[in-house]
Structure formats: structure tokens, C-alpha cells
Amino acid sequence: MTTVAFAPGTEARLAVARHVADAVLFEGYVLYPYRASAAKNRLRWQFGVLVPPSWSAAAEEHDFQLTECLMEPRTGAELAVEVRFLRAQRRTVEELRGDGTFAPTGELRLADRILVAWDEGVEERVTVVVPVAELRGDGTVLPFTRPAAEETEEVTDTDGRVLGRLVRRREEISGTLRISAAELDGPYRVERLSVTVENTSDWAAERDTDRHAALPYSLVATHTLLRIEGGSFLSMTDPPEWARGAVAACRNLHTWPVLAGEPGRDDLVLSSPIILEDHPAIAPESPGALYDATEIDEILALRTAALTDEEKREARGTDARAAAVIELADTMPPEVLERLHGAVRSLQSVTGPPKPADDVLRPETPWWDPGGDTGVDPGTDHVLVDGRQVRAGSRVVLRPRLRRTDAQDLFLDGHSALVEAVLHDVDGGVHIAVTVEDDPGADIRREQGRFLYFQPDEVEALEAM
């Protein structure tokens, strides 16, 4: 059994899941503002890093992942496995000296970009296809190695004059893929599939070695794609009732498997270091990879487009993928940006006779309109505080509570305030709107209706009106 190219049918099925798998592979690869100098981009590679064994003993990161899930293979079923990870490629910058030699430099400034040292991610894959029948018992083992390499790239100006060069170095890494299957007892023909990915790189961590030194020997953002031909997988998140005990007995260490591909199909699994739901998908409105999934695409695109020209130059020189993000933000058509503002994924059906068209959007009682319910009046309603009626015009002392207040409100502890209104929400809660008496902007806040809000147990009554 060796690393293989998949048959067209298997390749087509795995391609369905790779869109999401790519997002896992490059999650956090380079973060806004997409510059190497940004603090967020100085600690790299946060997910699925399988470090060398010598480093895992001295750190809290691991040198392996274990995936276990359940499958129902038919006779003659085959399993295709694709392990994907990034390999850290260390890029340094050298400038051309007057004597014709190259020397390391902190940066190389070009008209359109600023080149700096950076770790680039090179995508690697380990693939195998094996009959499920051969996995029972001891299973099968596939060692893999990627050799060390060094490459140089000349850097020239617009006139073709050589200014320096980029030197890219990759260290040798090695690993092992272990796959086995075991039939489970019971009336159903179910097997537990185990897939282990190990980093076995022969690199010795010294006493003062840090994480930065270990990364070139690591498998970064490691995840696994599985495809069974002639069978199906069971959901590990929402299994059928009869399989819940067997699912609970599966071990998944530093990764989690979910059904992948289109909803309704069960021949694909993505085992990811980032916990996902079954059948994860990229939003169709997404214009391209932004590598920062903790951000909202619309805000991120707008903020990226608003970077200064100098900031964009540095981002373009940081990484080719960062340069592509800058280009995407600068050239995004208005209609594409508008799609990022939001989308309705589903509509709730209703029963009963249809309403006239002009009534569809007008509820019978618009509770958000103070005039829609004559039973409440924020200007005259009151609430009892310390046995006193507090209403608009009352004076109170503010006593914010830690359990529910904004941190800035704590600075107002002990300040006196004027009650502007007493409001009731639809859940029965009471909120006291106030302006702080020693706030020089209180009149402006009052005119604009921008009040501070506290609950009755967060104020002390000074007088009743």
C-alpha cells in the first residue's frame, strides 16, 4: 500500500468536502490586518499542530491525532483516506550588496510591496486506498517522509535590476498513518474505524528550544478526509438511538469527525481539529478566503479596503495569500459586498387564511411602539425601590451590580442620577433610564434619548415625586 492518486469517482466525492477542508487548513493562516508585523500574526499556527515527539514532551501540544468513527461497509467496500496538513516553509530576505554577495536584511522595499521574513505554508497530502477487509485486526501502516529542500527567488525592481532574493527552506519531516477497523458485537453490521496520524520527525528539542524552532518539523492544521465506497458512515454528533452506546465508546483525541459533503449523503467524513457540525458548508455569499473566520466577512472586507497604501504594501509582501486578500477587498464589486450584509437561510411556514398584502408586515399590536399599548407609559410609570415610588423625575444613587452590568458602569457607583423613564420589557423586566447629574453631556443625551439603564436593585431612591 503506497500513497496513490484517487480514482475519478473518489476524487470527485472528496472534492465536495475539500472546500470546507481548505477553510480548516488555512484557518488563522494570516489574520487582519494581514501584515507580518501585526501582533496577531507573530504567534502562528493555532489549530491541529502535530509537533515532533521531542517537543511534545516539553509542551502542551501533541504529536498525534486519533479519529474513531462508525461505518457500515458492504462486501467489497473500499476506504479512501486523505491526510492534509501544512508544512512551515521558512522564508528569509536577503539584499544584494555592492560586492555582488547577498546578506540577510529585515526588509526589502519595492514599489508595490515590502518583503519581510515570514513562514509560508506549503500544502501536503498523504493518500491511500485500501479494502475495508484488510483493515480488520492489526490494520495497515503507512510511513511517509518529506525531504528537506532549499529554494531561492530573485527579487527585481521594475527595470529588472536585481535588488535581492528570497530564500525558502523546508526541513525534513516524517510521519506515520495507521488505519484499522474492528467489527462490533450486536445485530447490526457496524465497524469501528480508527485512524491515527503521528509526527515521527527525528528532531531533538534542546533545553532552550522554543515553539518557533519546532514549527518547521511539525504537521500544521492536520485533518483527515475519509470516503467509503460501498458503505456508509454514522453521524458521531447525532447517531441513531441503537448506535449511541457504540458512538460514546469511540475515542477522538485532538480531532473530531463529522459527516461531510451534501446533506442526505453519508459516504464522506471530515475529521478536523476545529469542531464542526455535520455537513458543514461555506456560505455561498463568501467572496473568497479571508483566513480569519472569527471575523464577519463584510466588516473584514471593509476594514481591509480601508488600510493605508503603506499597510497594503506590507501585506502584499507578507504572503501571496495576504496579497490576494488585499486585491479582493480593493476590487470587490458593490453587488458582491452587498451580499455580505446578510441572508435569510429559511422561512417559517404558517397556517391559516392569508392576510391582505398590506397587513402582512403590520402586526395587530406593535409592541415596540409605546403608543401601541396604552397600558404602559414610560413617562408616568413607577417602580418601588426601598419602599419609595421611583418614576421620571426621581433622583437616585447608582449602585451597579457586577453580575449584570457593563464594566464602564462600575465607574458610576455612588453617583446621583435623574430618572428619565421607567420601562417594562416584554418578558416582565423593569429598566430605569437615567442621566447622570454630574455628566456635562446630560442635556445632549436627554435630547437624543441616549440614556443609561439600570435595574431596580441597582439604584437607591433619594426622593419620591
WOKA-V193070 format. One record per residue. N is the residue number from 1. RES is the residue in one letter. PSI is psi in degrees with one decimal (999 if undefined). Layout:
# WOKA-V193070
((N & RES & PSI) (N & RES & PSI))
This chain:
# WOKA-V193070
((1 & M & 125.8) (2 & T & 169.3) (3 & T & 130.1) (4 & V & 163.4) (5 & A & 136.4) (6 & F & 152.2) (7 & A & 155.0) (8 & P & -41.1) (9 & G & -44.2) (10 & T & -41.5) (11 & E & -40.8) (12 & A & -39.7) (13 & R & -42.7) (14 & L & -32.0) (15 & A & -29.4) (16 & V & -36.2) (17 & A & -15.3) (18 & R & -23.4) (19 & H & -47.5) (20 & V & -39.7) (21 & A & -34.3) (22 & D & -38.1) (23 & A & -37.9) (24 & V & -44.1) (25 & L & -38.6) (26 & F & 11.4) (27 & E & 124.1) (28 & G & 11.4) (29 & Y & -47.7) (30 & V & 127.3) (31 & L & 153.8) (32 & Y & 135.1) (33 & P & 27.3) (34 & Y & 28.3) (35 & R & 141.5) (36 & A & -28.3) (37 & S & -14.0) (38 & A & 139.9) (39 & A & -36.0) (40 & K & -23.7) (41 & N & 12.7) (42 & R & -24.9) (43 & L & 102.9) (44 & R & 164.4) (45 & W & 87.1) (46 & Q & -19.7) (47 & F & 136.3) (48 & G & 32.2) (49 & V & 115.3) (50 & L & 106.9) (51 & V & 165.2) (52 & P & 150.5) (53 & P & -36.7) (54 & S & -27.8) (55 & W & -34.1) (56 & S & -27.2) (57 & A & -23.3) (58 & A & 0.0) (59 & A & 178.1) (60 & E & 3.4) (61 & E & 166.9) (62 & H & 159.7) (63 & D & 9.9) (64 & F & 162.2) (65 & Q & 142.3) (66 & L & 123.6) (67 & T & 129.5) (68 & E & 132.0) (69 & C & 171.3) (70 & L & 142.0) (71 & M & 155.8) (72 & E & 85.8) (73 & P & 146.2) (74 & R & 171.7) (75 & T & 130.4) (76 & G & 8.8) (77 & A & 147.1) (78 & E & 147.2) (79 & L & 127.7) (80 & A & 131.3) (81 & V & 132.9) (82 & E & 112.4) (83 & V & 129.5) (84 & R & 140.2) (85 & F & 165.2) (86 & L & 146.6) (87 & R & 124.2) (88 & A & 119.8) (89 & Q & 114.5) (90 & R & 117.9) (91 & R & 126.6) (92 & T & 160.7) (93 & V & 132.2) (94 & E & 142.8) (95 & E & 152.5) (96 & L & 123.8) (97 & R & 170.3) (98 & G & -25.3) (99 & D & 7.8) (100 & G & 2.2) (101 & T & 163.8) (102 & F & 141.5) (103 & A & 143.4) (104 & P & 144.8) (105 & T & 156.2) (106 & G & -34.4) (107 & E & 157.9) (108 & L & 114.9) (109 & R & 121.8) (110 & L & 173.2) (111 & A & -37.8) (112 & D & -5.8) (113 & R & 161.9) (114 & I & 112.2) (115 & L & 131.0) (116 & V & 167.6) (117 & A & 145.0) (118 & W & 149.6) (119 & D & 115.1) (120 & E & 153.5) (121 & G & 122.3) (122 & V & 122.8) (123 & E & 133.9) (124 & E & 150.6) (125 & R & 144.0) (126 & V & 121.5) (127 & T & 148.9) (128 & V & 147.1) (129 & V & 129.8) (130 & V & 140.0) (131 & P & 137.7) (132 & V & -33.9) (133 & A & -28.1) (134 & E & -6.8) (135 & L & -13.3) (136 & R & 147.5) (137 & G & -125.4) (138 & D & -15.6) (139 & G & -150.2) (140 & T & 154.2) (141 & V & 133.4) (142 & L & 100.7) (143 & P & 149.3) (144 & F & 151.6) (145 & T & 143.5) (146 & R & 119.7) (147 & P & 161.1) (148 & A & 154.2) (149 & A & 156.7) (150 & E & 134.9) (151 & E & 150.2) (152 & T & 149.4) (153 & E & 122.2) (154 & E & 144.8) (155 & V & 123.1) (156 & T & 159.4) (157 & D & -172.1) (158 & T & -20.8) (159 & D & 2.2) (160 & G & 4.9) (161 & R & 131.3) (162 & V & 125.1) (163 & L & -25.5) (164 & G & -157.5) (165 & R & 158.8) (166 & L & 133.3) (167 & V & 121.9) (168 & R & 128.1) (169 & R & 135.0) (170 & R & 135.0) (171 & E & 158.8) (172 & E & 133.5) (173 & I & 153.5) (174 & S & 156.3) (175 & G & 178.8) (176 & T & 135.2) (177 & L & 121.0) (178 & R & 129.8) (179 & I & 132.0) (180 & S & 164.0) (181 & A & 148.5) (182 & A & 130.8) (183 & E & 138.0) (184 & L & 148.9) (185 & D & 149.4) (186 & G & 176.0) (187 & P & -14.7) (188 & Y & 145.2) (189 & R & 84.8) (190 & V & 141.1) (191 & E & 145.8) (192 & R & 120.5) (193 & L & 131.3) (194 & S & 128.8) (195 & V & 118.8) (196 & T & 130.8) (197 & V & 123.0) (198 & E & 143.8) (199 & N & 119.2) (200 & T & 21.9) (201 & S & 133.8) (202 & D & 78.0) (203 & W & 129.8) (204 & A & 122.3) (205 & A & 124.9) (206 & E & 176.3) (207 & R & -44.4) (208 & D & 14.4) (209 & T & 136.1) (210 & D & 176.8) (211 & R & -35.0) (212 & H & -37.9) (213 & A & -27.9) (214 & A & -22.5) (215 & L & -39.8) (216 & P & -14.2) (217 & Y & 13.3) (218 & S & 159.6) (219 & L & 111.4) (220 & V & 139.3) (221 & A & 41.2) (222 & T & 133.3) (223 & H & 166.2) (224 & T & 134.8) (225 & L & 134.7) (226 & L & 138.2) (227 & R & 126.1) (228 & I & 128.3) (229 & E & 117.4) (230 & G & 47.7) (231 & G & -168.8) (232 & S & 159.8) (233 & F & 155.0) (234 & L & 146.3) (235 & S & 131.8) (236 & M & -16.7) (237 & T & -40.2) (238 & D & 70.5) (239 & P & 161.5) (240 & P & 156.4) (241 & E & -39.3) (242 & W & -17.3) (243 & A & 2.2) (244 & R & -38.5) (245 & G & -42.1) (246 & A & -35.8) (247 & V & -42.9) (248 & A & -27.3) (249 & A & -11.0) (250 & C & 145.6) (251 & R & 131.0) (252 & N & 112.8) (253 & L & 119.8) (254 & H & 20.1) (255 & T & 165.8) (256 & W & 127.6) (257 & P & 136.7) (258 & V & 155.1) (259 & L & 137.4) (260 & A & 172.4) (261 & G & -161.6) (262 & E & 143.5) (263 & P & 141.9) (264 & G & -10.4) (265 & R & 150.3) (266 & D & 31.6) (267 & D & -1.1) (268 & L & 145.0) (269 & V & 138.2) (270 & L & 117.3) (271 & S & 113.3) (272 & S & 146.8) (273 & P & -12.0) (274 & I & 125.2) (275 & I & 125.2) (276 & L & 170.3) (277 & E & 165.8) (278 & D & 142.7) (279 & H & 52.8) (280 & P & 151.7) (281 & A & 151.0) (282 & I & 135.9) (283 & A & 131.8) (284 & P & -20.7) (285 & E & -16.9) (286 & S & 125.0) (287 & P & -14.1) (288 & G & 177.5) (289 & A & 125.7) (290 & L & -8.0) (291 & Y & 9.2) (292 & D & 70.2) (293 & A & -7.7) (294 & T & -6.3) (295 & E & 160.8) (296 & I & 130.2) (297 & D & -42.5) (298 & E & -49.4) (299 & I & -42.3) (300 & L & -42.4) (301 & A & -41.6) (302 & L & -43.0) (303 & R & -36.4) (304 & T & -42.7) (305 & A & -25.8) (306 & A & -0.5) (307 & L & 151.3) (308 & T & 163.5) (309 & D & -37.9) (310 & E & -40.2) (311 & E & -37.8) (312 & K & -35.0) (313 & R & -43.7) (314 & E & -39.3) (315 & A & -42.3) (316 & R & -32.8) (317 & G & -12.3) (318 & T & -48.8) (319 & D & 148.3) (320 & A & -33.9) (321 & R & -36.2) (322 & A & -40.0) (323 & A & -37.9) (324 & A & -35.4) (325 & V & -42.8) (326 & I & -44.7) (327 & E & -41.0) (328 & L & -46.6) (329 & A & -35.7) (330 & D & -23.8) (331 & T & 8.7) (332 & M & 122.0) (333 & P & 151.3) (334 & P & -36.8) (335 & E & -30.1) (336 & V & -43.7) (337 & L & -37.4) (338 & E & -34.5) (339 & R & -24.6) (340 & L & -9.7) (341 & H & -20.5) (342 & G & 159.6) (343 & A & 145.4) (344 & V & 119.1) (345 & R & -29.0) (346 & S & 156.1) (347 & L & 140.3) (348 & Q & 127.9) (349 & S & 151.0) (350 & V & 160.0) (351 & T & 166.1) (352 & G & 168.7) (353 & P & 142.0) (354 & P & 145.0) (355 & K & 158.4) (356 & P & 150.4) (357 & A & -38.5) (358 & D & -6.4) (359 & D & -9.3) (360 & V & -41.5) (361 & L & 5.9) (362 & R & 103.3) (363 & P & 159.5) (364 & E & -39.0) (365 & T & 99.2) (366 & P & 89.7) (367 & W & -19.3) (368 & W & -10.4) (369 & D & 118.0) (370 & P & -26.6) (371 & G & -5.8) (372 & G & -13.9) (373 & D & 105.8) (374 & T & -4.4) (375 & G & -9.3) (376 & V & 147.8) (377 & D & 101.2) (378 & P & -26.1) (379 & G & -23.3) (380 & T & -14.9) (381 & D & 154.9) (382 & H & 167.9) (383 & V & 146.0) (384 & L & 127.4) (385 & V & 118.1) (386 & D & 34.7) (387 & G & 1.5) (388 & R & 148.1) (389 & Q & 126.3) (390 & V & 124.0) (391 & R & -179.1) (392 & A & 128.1) (393 & G & -16.7) (394 & S & 154.5) (395 & R & 137.9) (396 & V & 162.0) (397 & V & 132.1) (398 & L & 131.2) (399 & R & 73.1) (400 & P & 145.5) (401 & R & 139.3) (402 & L & -32.1) (403 & R & -16.9) (404 & R & -1.7) (405 & T & 161.6) (406 & D & 145.0) (407 & A & -34.5) (408 & Q & -27.7) (409 & D & -24.1) (410 & L & -25.7) (411 & F & -14.8) (412 & L & 1.7) (413 & D & 123.8) (414 & G & -8.9) (415 & H & 146.4) (416 & S & 149.2) (417 & A & 156.7) (418 & L & 128.2) (419 & V & 126.8) (420 & E & -28.8) (421 & A & 155.5) (422 & V & 121.1) (423 & L & 147.7) (424 & H & 130.5) (425 & D & 174.3) (426 & V & -12.3) (427 & D & 6.2) (428 & G & 2.9) (429 & G & 153.9) (430 & V & 134.3) (431 & H & 132.3) (432 & I & 116.1) (433 & A & 129.8) (434 & V & 161.1) (435 & T & 139.8) (436 & V & 131.6) (437 & E & -32.8) (438 & D & 16.0) (439 & D & 116.1) (440 & P & -17.3) (441 & G & 15.1) (442 & A & -39.7) (443 & D & -39.6) (444 & I & -42.4) (445 & R & -39.9) (446 & R & -41.7) (447 & E & -35.2) (448 & Q & -5.0) (449 & G & 26.4) (450 & R & 88.4) (451 & F & 167.0) (452 & L & 147.5) (453 & Y & 133.4) (454 & F & 157.9) (455 & Q & 161.5) (456 & P & -34.4) (457 & D & 7.3) (458 & E & 12.3) (459 & V & 157.7) (460 & E & 130.1) (461 & A & 133.3) (462 & L & -37.7) (463 & E & 158.9) (464 & A & 147.4) (465 & M & 999))
